[in-house]
Amino acid sequence: MSKTLRQRLSRVGSVAARVIALIVLLVLLAAMASLLRALQPSGGPLTGALPKPGAGGFGATTTVAYALASPSAEGGGLVAIELPSGQVLGRFADIRRQGGGLAFAPDGQRAYLLDGPYLHELELPSLRRLGGAELPDAISPMGHARVLAVSPDGREVYVQAVRYLDHQRQAPDGMSSQPDSEDSLAVYDVARGAFTRRIPLMAGGCGLSEIYVRPDGRLVVLCPFISQVGLVDPKLGRQIGTIEDAVGSMSALTIDGRRLLVVDRGGSVQEIDLDRQTVARRVQLAPAGGGCAPCVPYQLLHLSADGTRLFVRAAPGRPDLPSTGHGSVVWVINTTTLQRIAEVPLPAAPAFDAAPLPDGRSLLASNTNTQAEDERGSWLIEVPSGRELARWPGGLVAIEVGSLPASVAGTQPAAPLAPLAVPATATPRTAPRLGRIAFLRTGDVWVKDLPDGQERQLTRDGLNAQPRWSASREWLAFTRASPAGADTSGESRRELWVVGADAGGAHRLDSGPIGQVRWSPVADRLAIGTPNGAVVTDADGSNRHDLPSADIGAWSPDGAWLAYTRIDLLAPGTGGDPPQRRASLWVVRADGSEARKLLDAGTPSDQGFLVADWSPDAQYVLYWTDPGFSASLLADGTELMAIPVAGGQPVQVVDKTLVYRDGFQWSADGSRLVVVEGGLRMAWENKAIAVTTIGGSLRRLSDPARADVHPAWSPDGRWIAYSSGPAAPGVGGGDDARRALAQRRIWVMQADGSAKRQLTNTDQRDEWPRWSADGSHIVFVRLADERAQLWLMRTDGADARLVVDDLTNAATSTTQPPLWFGFYGSTDWSRLFDWMD
């Protein structure tokens, strides 16, 4: 088809013509549906799929694809399919037109399917119908789009409703027209199970809209035919703003609800600033000379669950493919910079549909819109390599792919459901990769693919430390001791270097001396602390901005801001008196603009601040207090506090904790913080794992007779891995401390402290557990006779294997305390390795 279905429908000028167009459209939809042979009513489980994440009992997650099956096939319609097992969790077969869209309630308990004028309320994941209603005196445009959305409290569903008029509206391009219409949002009251009111939109002739709900409950409506974005307040029941020149028919709303990303078929993306109600910027996604006229087929756009990446199916250089809805690649777009950070090749048979799994590290792609039987199929594809992880015949036209909450995932369908049928000849799977480790051995940087890839050496001078992967995993930063020797303080002068993930293009970013180095969480940009002030720069050294402080603190989750502290010297110390200082805590945009003070410690200040992190929702900055600017007092622990970014009073999170970044971690959903609670610098005494929230109570989970450190959440938030050993109160060091530390082992427990289980049980010291992204494995450090190693095991402790035999930083090993001691039992292992998974 040379034009989208919604354009076909739009060109109707009279009541009779609209009826004819609807009949034609139904015929086209039926023809397309006949090509969808993804599902059969019976058969064995999906052969050739990856093992279920979390095998071994811990960290299991349930990823579900909601996909369309042919209505002519037995048991067709909308299905809920667990990935990657292929098990059918639910089915709703009563789909009449396969038009409209799907939206989910905030609690994950139910979904709303719009099928033409019919709204169905469905239970998840069984897809059992709970209720619904028909749009009164209106129709909903045909085709798959985000033409409905659910309010943040789950009480209302908003659906695009159209009443066509008898005259034509010319499109802005002057080349096409459609019947003019009255467009509105029909409001479905969930409690009443009926449509109860209608919110008119200012502009008619919207075409097939895309509707979103912002966190504050206000609505965003993209009207592609007239290139407008409408802002609607459902409480007021009216449109409150209009943004012109929004060119494009596909869109995605950022997680914070402040920006709408609009993509057109020519391969451009517009960033719509919804707060300022303006088009902020426009970026061409297609590579130079790639041929994009047009190269982007109409599709539902998807973000990764963390909102950092946008996935756009495209066919650069292949103008024949977009006209049939196909694409040859998927572009991965950084949602902050709007730059392509990866291009994922799709299978040889052009894909008709592609949707990312929630973590954005694999895609479900299908090819169903083809007459050739041997070309029809579905693939699970690795991002960004395009490597085939699994394949099976038949296509799945995925509407959405997401993770079910544990409470929902455990729901049993009302009746037994047959699994997805796949012949025994399905392609065998390729063993899953578990990411890549960058590590130091005798001061040189090495990399290795887990679990059993070949080690590759990237440096050969023995002067390196602190390897760090970038957000896209395409760059690796590390520090190098300058050959010029020590600086004026006598300490090694360290430079910052960056190398490509595949060992290409190593280059120096800063000649030093440098302090803290932090990658942006969403882009390949680095914040670098230097004595003359901090800077932010791209991985290649371009786009460099100065920051107003040498301290770089922490990036905000969206990579737009940095939190930092300032210490201004008011008067030097004299006669044994300490200097007078003024301490403050600030935030600043990553380009150095809009610096804003959040907290001031007074003039002069009797304490300082150290930035710890941001809350995942970017509402708070977490910081430690620095009592008396005393390193000795700080070493024995201090308060962990939170200050609202929007302004307000600080809130105490933990009364006493050590100042280590590996001493706390947010759960993946951002709702809970796990922290090592307890004062005294000795890591073998008075250390307990606790879970809390900002403004909430602290729940201590550890046994008082033990010292527990290094907590790490499982990806699904159900389990906590940690290192535990017997407490040794009153021990200042020496052999008694060493014996206590040698008894550390890796443990797991449920998030409420129950079901504690020891996973390792050798005579070596084990600590610093880290979960794989799929929740199936744990990497940890093992220390035996002053030799640090990396080990990998399943989450039930089985199949433990050595993956790196030696972690050493030769550049400083002769000047530091023994490895077993670190700093009173605490060792920052992140200086010696980084795991991207």
N, C-alpha and C positions, 0 to 999 in steps of 0.2 A: 504494500500500500504506500502511495507516495505522500499521503497525509495521514494525520492521526485520526482515530475514530471520532474524537470529539469535534474535529473540524468537519468531518462528514456530516455529523448530526447538526452542526451549527448552521449549515447552509440550507435552512428551511424558511420559506417566506410566508407560508399560509398554513392554516390548520390542516388542509388536505395534504399539502406537501410534507408537513411534519409527520403525518401518519405514515406516508410512503417511506420517508427517511427512516422512521423507526423500524418498519418492517425490513428494509434493506439492511439496517444495522444489525438486527437480530439474526439475519441470515449470515452476515459476516462473522458475527460472534460464534454462531454455531459451527461455521467452517473452521474457525480458529480452534474452537474447543475440540473438534474431532481430531486435531493433531496432538492433543494432550493425552498421552497414553502412559502417564506416570504410575498410575495406581491400579492394582487389581484387588479383588476382595479377599484373596486368601494366598497362602504360601508361607515360606520360611522367613526368618529374619534376614536383614540385609547382609549379604556376603560381600566381603572386601571392604567393609567400613573400618574405621579406626576403633581401637578398644574404647570402651566407655570411660570418659574422664573420671578419675577418682577411684579406679579399680583398686581394691585393697581396703576400702571401708572409710576413707577419709577424703573430704574435699570434693565429693561428687557434685556436679552441677547438672541441671537439666536444660539443654538448649533445644528449642522447639522451632520448627519451620511451619508457618501457616501457609498452605499451598493450595492451588486449584487443581482439580482433576476434571477430566472430561465428564460432562453431565450425561453423556450417552453410555459411559462405562458404569457397570454395577458398583454401587458404593462410591460414586464420584462426588463432586461438590467440593466443599472446603474441608481440608483435613489438617490435623495437627500431628506432626511427625517429629519424633525425638531424633536429634542428631548427636552422634553419627550412627546410632544403632539402626535407624530406619523403622523403629517400632511406631505403629500408628496409635496415638493416644486418644484421638477423638475424630469424629466425622460429622459434618452437617451437609446432608445430601440435597436438601430442598432449596437449591439455587436455580432461579428461573432464567436470569439473564447474564449472570457473571459480570455484572457491572457494579460500580460504586467503590467501596473501600472498606477497610477494617480499622478499628480503633480500640484501644485497651483501657479499661478502668485503672485508676492509679494503684489500687491494691492488688492488681494482677489476678483477681478472682473471676473476672468476666470480660467479654469482648462484645463489640457492637459491629455487626456486619450490615452494610447498606447494599442491597441487591435491587437496583432500579429504584422504585418508590418504596420498597419494603425495608424497614429497619428491624433487624433481628438481634435480640439480646441473648448471648450465648455464655454458657458456663465454660471455664477453662480448667483443664485442657480437654475435657470430654466433648466440648462443642455442643452439648445438650441445650436445646432452645428453652429459654426461661420466659420469654415474652417478646414484645415488640409491637410495632404499629406501622400503618401506611401513611405516607406523607399526604396531608389533606390539600386538595385543590392545587397540586403542583407536581412536578416531576423532578427527579434528580438526574443531572447529566450522566450519560452512559460512558463507560470506560473506567479503568482502574486509576484511582487518584485518592488523595487525602481530602475527600469531600466531607469528612466528618471528624469531630474531635470531642473529647470528654473533658469536662471541667475538672480542676484540680481536686475538688472534694468528691468527685464521682457522682454528683447528684443530677447533672444535666449532660445531654449529648447534643451537639450542634451539627446540623446537617444542611448542606447547600440545597436550596429549593429554588426552582425556576418556573416562572409563568411567562410563556412566549406571547409576544404581541404580533401585530399584523404588518409591521414595516421592518426594513432592513437597517442594520448598523454597519457602517464601513469600518474596517480595521485600520489601525494607525499606518500600516504599510501601504494603504490605498489599493491593495491587490486583491483583497478578499473581504467578504461580508458575511454576516450571520443575522438571523432574525433577532430583532431587538427583544429585550426581555426585562421583566422585573425580577431581580435577584434578591434573595433574602436568606437568612439562617433560620431554619425551623428548629425549635427547641423542644427536645424530648425530655420529659420529667421522668426520671428513673423510678421514683417512688410510686407515681401514678400509672406508669406504663403507657403513657400517651404523649402526643405532641400537644403542648399547651399554649404556645405563643410563637410569634415570628418577629425577628429583628430585621428590618429592611436595610439593604445596602444602598449607598448613595448612587452608585453607578449600575446601570443595567448592562447586559451583554458581556458578562464576565467570562463566559466560556466555562471550561471545566476548572473550577477553583481548587486551591489547596488551602486547607484550614488548619491553624495551629492555636494552641492555648499557651499563653505565657505563664510563668510561675505566679504572677499576680492575678491570674484569672481572666485577663483581657485577651481578646482574640486577634489573630492576624489572618487576613484573607488575601491570597494572591489571586488577582483577576488577570490571567495571561492575555486574553484577547484584547483588552484595552490597556495593558501594560500599567496596571495600578496595583498597589497594596493598600488594603483598607484596614484600619485599626478600629476595633469594636469593643465597647464596654457592655457586657451582657447584663450587668446590674442596672445600668441606665437604659438598656434596651435600644441602643442606637450606635451608629458609627460615629467615632469621635475624631478621626483623622484619615487623611489620604496621602499617599506617597506616589508621585508620578514617575514615569520613565523606568518602571521596573520591567525590563525586557527579558523575557524568558518564560517557559511554561513548566519548569521543574524546579523544586525548591527544597530547602531543609532549614529548620529553625535550630539555632545553636542552643545548647543546654541551658544557658543563662537567660534565654529568651530575649536577648538584646539585639540580635542580628538575624536577618533572614538572608540566606545564600540562594540566589536565583541563577539557574544555569539555562542557557539557550542552546539551540541545536547547532549553532556555529562554534561551540566550544568555549564560550566566555562565561565567567561567573561574576555576578554583581553582589556586592555586600551592601545590604540595606540596613542602615542604622535606624532601628525602630524608636529609640529614645529621641533622637534628633530629627527623625522623620525625613531622612534624606538618603540619596544614593551615595554611600561613602567612597566606594572605589569599584573599578571594573578591571578584571584580570583575564587575559587570554590563557586558557589552559593548554591548548594544542601546541605541540612543539613547532618551532619555526620550520617551514617547509613541509609540515606534516600533512597538509591538505585537509581542510576542515570546512567544507562547504556543501552540505552540513556533515558533521562527523559524529554527532551525538543523537542517538535515537531517543524518542520519548520513553521515559521510565520513571519509576518511583526512586527517588534518591534516598540514600541511607547514610547515617552517621554511625561511627563506632559508639559503643555504649558510653565511653568516657567523653565523647563529643569532640575529640581532637582530630578526627579524620573523616573526610567526606569521600564517598565512593561513587564514581561516575563511569558508566559503561560508554565506550566510544569506539570509533572505527576510523582512526586517522588514515588518510590515503585511500579509503574504501568507501566512496560515496554511494555505492550500491547497497551497502549493508544497513545503514540507518533507516532507509526507506522501508525496509521490511522488519524493522524493530531489532536488528541484530547489532552486535558489537564484537570487535576482535580483541579489545583490551579493556581493563578497568583502571582508570586513573585514581590514584589515592592522593587526596588533596589535604594539605595542612589547613585546618579551619582558621588558624590565626594569620598565617602569611598568605593564604590563598595560592600557594605554590604547589605544583605537583611534586610529591616526594617519592612516588613510586609509580610504575606502570606494570600492571599484572597481566601477562599474556593469558588469553583464554584458549580453550581447546581448539584443535584444528577445525572442527565443525563450529561455525560462528554461534556464539551464545545468544539466546533470545532473552535470557533473564539472568541476573546475577545479584545476589544479596549477601552482605557480609554477616558472619557470625558476630555475636556481641563484642568479643575482644578485638575484632578487626584483623585477626591474623590468619583467617581463612575465609573463603567465599563458597557459597553454594551457587553453582552455575548450571543452567539448563539450556538445551537446544531442542525445542519441540516444534518450532515453526518451520518444518521442512518435510518434504515428501519422501526423502530417503530414510528408510527404516533404520539402516545401520548408522545414521548420523544422529539419531535421537538418543539422548542420554542426559544424565546428570553427573556432575563432578563436585567433589570437595577439593578446593584448590588452595594451596599455600600462598600467603601474601608475604613478601612481594615476588617471590621467585616464579609463581605460576606452576609449581610442581604439583602433580596430581597425587592427592592423598588417598582418594577413593573414587570409584566410578561404578555406576550401575545403569542398566538400560532404562529408557523411559525418562521423561522430564518432569520436574517439579517446578511449576510456575510460582515462585515464592512471593507472597504478599509481604510478609514480615518474618524476620528471624530474631528471636529474643530468648532471654533466660527466665524461666519460671521461678518464683520464690519457692523455698523448700516446702512451705505449707501447701502450696498449690501443686507443686510437682508430685507430692505424695498422694494427691487425690486420685482415687480409682474411677475409671469411667463406669457409667451405669451398667454397661454390658460388655462382655468380652469383645475385643476388637482384633481383627486379623492384622498381622504385620505386613509390611510392604513386601510384595512378591518379587523375587529376583532369581533368575535362573542360576544353576550351579556353575555356569561358565563366567560368572562375574569376575572382573579383573582383580587379582590378588592385591592387597594393600601394600603400600610401601611403609616400612617401619617408621613410626612417628619420630620427628626430631624434638629435642627438648631444649632448643635454643643454643646459644653460643656463649662460652665462657672466655673472658679476657683475664689473664692472670700474669703475675710476675714470678719469674724464676731467676734467681741470682741477679735481680735488678733489670732484667729484660722483659719486654712485653711479648706474650704468646697468646694465641687464640686456639680454641678447639670447639668443634660442634659436639654437643652431647646427644647420645650417651657415649659413642665410641668413634668419633671422628678423629682425623689425623691432627696432631698438634702442628701449629705453624708459628715460627719465630718472626716477629716483626721488627725488633731492634737487637743490636749486637754490641752495645756499649756498656751495659750494666749500670746505667745511671738513672733509671726510670722508676716511676711510682704512680699510684692513683689512676689506674685505667678506668675510664668511664664511657659507657655507650651513650650515643645521642638518642633522641626520642624516636627517630625513624629507624634506628639501629644501622644506619648507613655509615656513621662516623664513630671513631674511637678517639677520645682525648686522653692524654697522659702528661705528666710533668717529667721534666728531665733536668738533672743537676747540670748547671752550666759548666762547660769546659774551662770557663774563665775563673772558676773557683768560687770562694766565699765572698759574701757581701761585706759591708762595713761592720756588721754585727758579728762576723765570724761564722755565720750560718751559711749553708750551701745556697747559692743563688739558683733558683729553679725557674726554668722556662716552661712554656705551655706549647705542646705539640698536638697535632691532629692528623690522623691517618684514616684512609678509607677502610670500610669494614672488610674488604677483600684485599687488604694490604697494598692499596694503591694511593699514591699522591701524598705521602707524609710531608707536612710543612709546619713551620713554627708560626704560632699565632702571636706569641708575646715573648720577648726576650727576658722578661722578669726584672727584678724578683716578683713573683706572684704569690698571692695568698689563697683565698678560697676560690674554687672553680665550680660552677653549677651549670649543667645543661638545662635549657627550658624543658618543661614536661611535655610540650606539644610541638616543638619546632627544633630544627638543628641550629640553635643559637646558644651561645655561651655567655654567662656573666662571669667576669674575671675581676678579682680583687687585686689591686696593686697599691703601692705606697702613695702614688699620686692620684688615686681615685679609681673607682670601678668603671668598667666598660662592658658593653654588651655588643657582641659581634656574631655574624654568621660563621658557620664552620669553615668557610673558605676565606675568612678575614674581611669580607665586605660588610656593608650596612652597619658600620660601627657607630655606637652612641656612647657618650660619656654619661656617667651617673654622678649624683651629688655627694657620694660617700665612698670611702674605700671598702666599707663593709657591704656584702651583697646579700646577706640574710637568706631569703627563700623566695622562689618564684610562686606566683599565684597559680592555681590549677589550670587556668586557661592560658598561661604564659603571657598575659598582658601586663602584669604588675610585678614588682619586686618589693618585698618588705625588708627594711634595713634599720640599723641603729646608728645614731650619731653620738659621739662624745666630744664636746667642745671644751678645750682647756681654758679655764678662766684665769687661773694664776698658778705659777709653778710652785712646787713644794719647797719650803725653806725651813731651816732649823729643825729638821726632823719631822716637820708637819707634812702630810700628804698634799699633793696638788689639789686645787679646787677645780671641779669638773661640772659640766651640765650634760646630762644624758637624756636622750629622746628617742622615740621609735617612730618611723616614717613608712609611708608607701610611695612609690613612684612608678609611672608607666615605664615600660621597657625601653622606650625611646628617650627617656630622661625628662619627660614633661610631666606636669601636674603632680609635683612632689607635695605630699600632704602629711602633716604631723598628726599622729594618733595619740601619743602619750608623751608626757614630760615628767621627769623625775624631780623637778624643782631646781632652784638656783641658790647656792650650789647643791648638787645632788649627792645624796649619801648612798646611792646604789645605781647600778647601770642595768641595761637590758641586753639580752642575747636572743635573736630571732630563732625560733625552733621550726616553725612550719606555718602553713595556712590550714584552715579547715577545708575539707573537700568542696563545700558549697561556696567558698571564698567569702564567707560572712565574717570570719574571725582570723586574726593573726595570733598564733601561739608564740609565747616567748618565756624565757627563764629570767628571773631576777638575778642580778649580780651584786650581792650584798657587800658594801664597802669597797667595791672594785677589787676584791681580794681573791686571788687565785686559790689561796689555801681554803678560804671559806667556801668558795664555789666547788672545790673538789669534793667536799663532804655533802653536796646536794643542796638544792634550793627549790623554790616554788616553780611550778609550771602554770602559767597564766594564759588567759585569752582576752583579747581586746576587740570589740566590734569594729569592723572596718568603716561602717557607716557613722561611727561615733557612739560614745557611751562609756560606761565604767568597766574596768577590767573585772574578769571573773576568774577565781581560782579553780584550776583543773585538778592539780595534785599538790598536796602540801609539801612533799619532799621527794625529789627524784634527782638522779645524777644527770649531768649535762652531756648526754650522749644521744646522737640521732638514731642509733639502733636501740634505744631504750623505749621507744614508743612507735606505734603504727596504727593508721586508720584502717578500719574494715573496708572492703571493696565498695560497699554501698554508702560509705561515708557516715554511717549512723553511730558508730562506736569507736572508741579509742582504747587500745590496749597499751599498758604502760608498766614499766618497772618502778614500783613504788618503794621508797625507803631511803634514808640518809646514810651517812658514813661512806667514805671513799672505797672501803674494802668490798669487792664484789662478792666475796664469800660470806657476807653477813648482812642481815636485815634487808634482803631483797625479795620482793614478792611481785607476782604478776597480778595486775588489777585491770578491770574494765570500767570505763566511765564514759560520760558524755559531757559536753560543755554545759555547765549549769546543773548537771545531774549529780547523783551520788556515786561514790567510788565503791566498787565491789571487789574485795580482795579474794583471789582465787587460790593462793598458794598455801601450802602447809607451813606453819611457823618454824618447823624443824629443818626446813630446806631453804636454800638460796636459789631463786629462779631468775633467769635473765634471758635476753634475746628473744622476746616474743614475736611471732609472725602469724598473721591471719591466713587461713586457707582462703582460696578465691571465692568460695561461696559463703564465707563468714560463719560457718558452723563450728570450726575447729581452730585451736591455737596451738602451734608448735612452739617449743621453747627448750632451753637448756636448763637442767636442774642438777644440783648436787647438794650434799649435806651442808648445813650451815656450820660455820666455825667461828662462833662469837668470841671476841676478845683476842683474836689472833692478828698480829700486826704484819706478819710476813713469814719468811723462812720456810722450813720443811713442813710445818703444820699447815700453812697456807697452800703449799704446793700439793700436799696429799689431798686436801679438800677439793682443790680445783681439778685434780686428776680424776675425781669421781663424777664429774659432770657427764651427763648423758642426754640424748635427745628424747623428749617426751611430747605427747599430744594430750589435749583435753578439750572437751566441748566448751563452747563459749561461756557457759554458766559455771565452769569449773568442775563439772562432773566427768565421769568416764576417763579419768587419767590413765595413761598407758605409756610405759617405757618402750621406746623403739630400738634403741641401741644398747648393747650389753657386752662390751669388750673391756679390756683393761686400759683403754686409751681415753683421753679427754675429748668429748664431742660437744660442739657448740655452734651457734650462729646458723640455725636452720632457716632455709628459704624454700617456699613452695614453687613448683612449676605452675605456669599459667593455667594448665588444665586440671590442676589439683591432683595429679596422679603420682608425682614424685617430690622428694625433698632433697635439696643439696645442703650439705653441712660441712663444717671444718672439723677435722680430726687432728689433734696434737699428740704426737708420740715422740718422746725423747728429743724435744726441741725441734722437731720436724713437723711442719704444718702441711696438711694434705686436704684435698677436696674429695668428698665422697658423695655418691648418689644412691638413693634407695627409694623404694615404693613407700607410700604413705602408711602402710602397716608394718614397716620395718624390714620387709622382705627384699631380696635381690640387691643387697648393698654391694656397691662396687666402687673401686678406686678410680677416679677420673683425672685427677691431677696429683702427681706424686710429691711435688715440692713447691711450696709457696715461700719465696724469700725475696727480700728487698735488700740486696747486697750493698746498695749505696749507703744505707744507714745502719746495717746490722751490727757493726762494731761499736756504735755509740749508744745504742738503745739498751734498756734493761733486758734481761733474758726473756725470750718469747713467752714462756709460761707465765711470767709475772705481768708483762705489759705495764699497765698502770694499776697496781693493786688488784690484779685479776681481770682487768678490762683491756681487751685488744680490739682496735678498730680494723677488722678484717677487710673492710671496704677499701682500704689503702692497697690491698694486695690482689683483689679480684673484683670483677663485676660480671653479673650473669644477665644476659638479655634473653628473655623467653616470652 
